[in-house]
Amino acid sequence: MQFPKSYFEDEVRDGYYVPSLMKSAWAAQLEILEDIDKVCKKYNLQYFAEWGTLLGAVRHNGFVPWDDDMDICMKRKDYDIFCKVAPREMSEWYSFLNFEHSDDGDYAFDDFLTRLYNGKRIRTDKPFLDKFHGFPYVAGMDIFPLDYVAPTEKEDEMQREQIKVLSTLAQSVNALEPDEREQYIKQVESTYDIKFDRNKSLRVQVYMLADQICGMYQEDESEYLASMALRTLHDYKVPKEYYADVIWMPFETTQLPVPIGYDGILKIKYGDYMRPVRDGGAHE
């Protein structure tokens, strides 16, 4: 991916100072996105700008000046295919963190997402710096799965409760006494008619079960999509037609696929989203 030299100059955007190093960070993330895009095109997968990346595309035609990362999302079917093929297709430069590709304890499991990243340490070798536009630090991309929300209020409540209970168990299972841990695991096995492998991480296996429950409903059963991990916290959901197609919008030196219902999505998430607000955020 090519950038003009002027792109990496310090600048002030919307009254916010963006130093050259941050420009390199942005360029590194756009490089990662281009590699993701190649895989998605090869396998005919659709992705969408998400969270602050979506807000930046619509409001700033690029990064929100005080944002430091990129987020995308995929519908569950495409997400599962991507998680299967991407580690093979992108192994030269990238590693993956999710339920299937992680050392136990090395992943924010509660996010129920895939995190793609280009390393765990500072690198100053020429191939790395050439690839990631002079940015020596770790850069990555969060990829959120979108699942269909249960069709009735009762089913929705039951699904959310199951995800919460399993997530709570997964968080604490390693700290339980052996007899107590076995009791809870047997109860889950009986409830869901499954068998866990005691020689593998129970924490990961319980989280993977919760993730399967996130995707238990299909498009023809539902009118809404959501990031199901957030559904356990609040009533966040959007009409599925908002993600029926994409609009390509300018973003820095390239373009991003934005969900056709971006206005409705951003109003649900941010309210009056065209007005910058000094407020708390998800990042330190």
C-alpha positions in Angstrom: 0.0 0.0 0.0 1.4 3.4 -1.0 1.2 6.7 0.8 2.5 10.1 -0.3 5.4 11.4 1.9 3.2 14.3 2.9 0.8 11.9 4.6 3.2 11.3 7.4 3.6 14.9 8.3 2.3 16.3 11.6 -1.0 18.0 11.2 -4.0 19.5 13.2 -7.3 17.9 12.4 -10.5 19.3 13.9 -8.4 21.2 16.5 -6.6 18.0 17.5 -2.8 17.6 17.0 -1.9 14.4 15.1 1.8 13.7 15.2 3.8 11.9 12.6 4.1 8.7 14.7 0.3 8.4 14.8 0.2 8.8 11.1 2.5 5.8 10.8 0.3 3.9 13.2 -2.7 4.7 11.0 -0.8 3.6 7.9 0.2 0.3 9.5 -3.4 -0.4 10.3 -4.5 0.5 6.8 -1.9 -1.9 5.5 -3.4 -4.6 7.7 -6.8 -3.8 6.4 -5.6 -4.1 2.8 -4.3 -7.6 3.6 -7.7 -8.5 5.2 -9.5 -7.1 2.1 -7.4 -9.4 -0.2 -8.5 -12.5 1.8 -12.2 -11.3 1.8 -12.2 -10.8 -1.9 -10.6 -14.2 -2.5 -13.3 -16.0 -0.5 -16.1 -13.6 -1.4 -16.6 -12.4 2.2 -18.2 -9.1 3.2 -16.9 -6.9 6.0 -18.0 -3.5 7.3 -16.4 -0.6 9.1 -17.4 -0.7 12.7 -17.4 1.4 15.9 -14.9 4.3 15.7 -13.8 3.3 12.3 -17.4 3.7 11.0 -17.8 7.0 12.8 -14.5 8.2 11.3 -15.4 7.2 7.8 -18.7 9.1 8.0 -17.7 12.1 10.0 -14.0 12.6 9.1 -13.5 10.7 5.9 -10.7 8.9 7.8 -9.6 8.2 11.4 -11.3 10.1 14.2 -8.3 12.3 15.0 -8.0 11.0 18.6 -8.6 7.3 17.7 -5.7 4.8 17.6 -7.1 1.7 16.1 -9.5 0.2 13.5 -12.5 -2.1 13.9 -14.5 -4.0 11.4 -17.3 -6.5 11.6 -18.6 -9.4 9.6 -21.8 -11.4 9.7 -21.4 -14.7 11.5 -21.2 -16.9 8.3 -18.5 -14.8 6.7 -16.7 -14.3 10.1 -16.5 -18.1 10.6 -15.0 -18.6 7.2 -12.5 -15.8 7.6 -11.4 -17.2 11.0 -10.8 -20.6 9.3 -8.9 -19.4 6.2 -7.1 -16.2 7.4 -4.5 -17.8 9.6 -3.4 -19.9 6.6 -3.6 -17.0 4.1 -2.0 -14.4 6.3 0.5 -16.3 8.4 3.6 -14.6 6.9 3.0 -11.4 8.8 0.2 -11.9 11.3 -1.0 -13.8 14.3 -4.5 -14.3 15.6 -6.2 -14.2 19.0 -9.6 -15.8 19.4 -11.1 -18.9 21.0 -9.4 -21.3 18.6 -6.1 -19.4 18.2 -4.8 -18.4 21.6 -2.7 -19.4 24.5 -5.0 -19.8 27.5 -5.0 -16.5 29.4 -3.6 -14.5 26.5 -6.8 -13.1 25.2 -9.7 -10.8 26.2 -12.2 -13.6 25.8 -15.2 -11.5 27.0 -14.9 -9.5 23.8 -16.0 -12.5 21.7 -14.0 -11.3 18.7 -10.9 -12.0 16.7 -7.9 -9.9 17.1 -5.4 -9.9 14.2 -2.0 -8.4 15.0 1.5 -8.1 13.5 3.6 -9.2 16.5 4.1 -8.8 20.3 7.2 -6.7 20.4 8.9 -3.7 19.0 10.6 -4.4 15.6 13.1 -2.2 13.8 14.2 -4.6 11.0 13.9 -3.2 7.5 11.4 -5.7 6.1 9.0 -5.0 9.0 9.4 -1.2 8.8 9.0 -1.3 5.1 5.8 -3.4 5.3 4.2 -1.3 8.1 5.3 2.2 7.0 8.0 2.9 9.6 5.7 1.9 12.6 7.9 -0.3 14.9 5.2 -1.1 17.5 2.4 -3.7 17.5 -0.5 -2.9 15.2 -3.7 -4.9 14.8 -7.3 -5.1 13.9 -10.4 -6.1 15.9 -13.0 -8.1 13.9 -16.4 -8.4 15.5 -18.9 -11.1 14.6 -22.5 -10.0 14.0 -25.2 -12.5 15.0 -28.9 -12.6 14.5 -31.0 -11.7 17.6 -33.6 -14.2 18.9 -37.0 -13.6 17.3 -39.0 -13.4 20.6 -38.4 -11.5 23.8 -38.5 -14.7 25.8 -35.9 -16.5 23.5 -33.8 -13.4 23.5 -33.7 -13.3 27.3 -32.9 -17.0 27.5 -30.1 -16.7 25.0 -28.5 -13.8 26.8 -28.8 -15.5 30.1 -27.0 -18.6 28.7 -24.2 -16.5 27.3 -23.8 -14.7 30.7 -23.8 -17.9 32.7 -21.3 -19.6 30.5 -19.0 -16.6 30.3 -19.1 -16.3 34.1 -18.2 -20.0 34.5 -15.4 -19.6 31.9 -13.9 -16.6 33.8 -13.7 -18.5 37.1 -13.3 -22.2 36.0 -9.5 -22.2 36.5 -9.8 -20.8 40.0 -12.3 -23.4 41.2 -11.4 -26.3 43.4 -11.1 -29.5 41.3 -14.3 -31.1 42.8 -16.3 -27.9 42.3 -15.0 -27.4 38.8 -15.9 -30.9 37.8 -19.4 -30.5 39.2 -20.0 -27.3 37.1 -18.5 -28.8 34.0 -20.7 -32.0 34.3 -23.7 -29.8 34.7 -22.9 -27.9 31.5 -22.2 -31.2 29.7 -25.6 -32.6 30.7 -27.5 -29.4 29.8 -26.0 -29.1 26.3 -25.4 -32.8 25.6 -21.7 -32.3 25.0 -18.4 -33.7 26.3 -15.5 -31.5 27.2 -11.9 -32.7 26.7 -10.3 -32.6 30.2 -6.9 -32.6 28.6 -7.5 -29.2 27.0 -8.4 -25.8 28.4 -11.8 -25.9 29.9 -11.9 -22.1 29.9 -11.5 -22.0 26.2 -14.0 -24.8 25.6 -16.7 -23.1 27.7 -16.2 -19.8 25.9 -16.4 -21.6 22.6 -19.7 -23.1 23.7 -20.9 -19.6 24.6 -19.8 -18.4 21.2 -21.8 -21.1 19.5 -24.9 -20.0 21.4 -24.2 -16.4 20.1 -24.8 -17.7 16.6 -27.7 -20.0 17.2 -30.3 -18.0 15.1 -30.3 -17.6 11.4 -31.3 -14.7 9.1 -34.7 -16.1 8.3 -35.6 -16.3 12.0 -34.7 -12.7 13.0 -35.1 -9.0 12.1 -32.1 -7.8 14.0 -28.3 -8.1 14.1 -26.0 -7.5 17.1 -22.6 -8.1 18.6 -23.9 -10.7 21.1 -21.3 -10.0 23.7 -22.8 -6.5 24.0 -26.3 -8.0 24.2 -25.4 -9.4 27.6 -24.7 -5.8 28.8 -27.5 -3.8 27.2 -30.2 -3.9 24.6 -28.0 -3.1 21.6 -29.3 -4.4 18.3 -29.9 -2.9 14.8 -32.3 -3.9 12.0 -30.7 -6.4 9.8 -31.5 -4.4 6.7 -28.9 -1.8 7.9 -26.3 -4.4 6.9 -28.0 -5.6 3.7 -25.4 -3.8 1.5 -22.4 -1.5 1.6 -21.5 2.0 0.5 -17.8 2.7 -0.2 -16.7 5.9 1.5 -13.4 7.7 1.4 -11.1 6.9 4.3 -7.7 8.5 4.5 -6.0 7.6 1.2 -8.4 4.7 0.4 -12.0 3.7 0.7 -13.9 1.6 3.3 -17.1 -0.5 3.0 -19.7 1.2 5.2 -23.1 -0.5 6.0 -25.9 1.0 4.0 -27.8 1.8 7.2 -24.8 3.7 8.7 -26.9 6.6 9.8 -29.2 4.4 11.9 -26.3 2.4 13.3 -24.4 5.5 14.4 -27.5 7.1 16.0 -28.0 4.0 18.0 -24.4 3.9 19.2 -23.5 7.6 19.5 -26.7 9.6 19.3 -25.9 13.0 17.6 -22.8 11.4 16.0 -21.9 14.4 13.8 -21.1 16.5 16.9 -17.8 15.6 18.5 -18.1 15.1 22.2 -15.4 15.1 24.9 -16.3 11.9 26.8 -15.0 8.6 28.1 -14.0 5.9 25.7 -13.0 2.2 25.5 -9.3 3.0 25.2 -7.0 4.5 27.8 
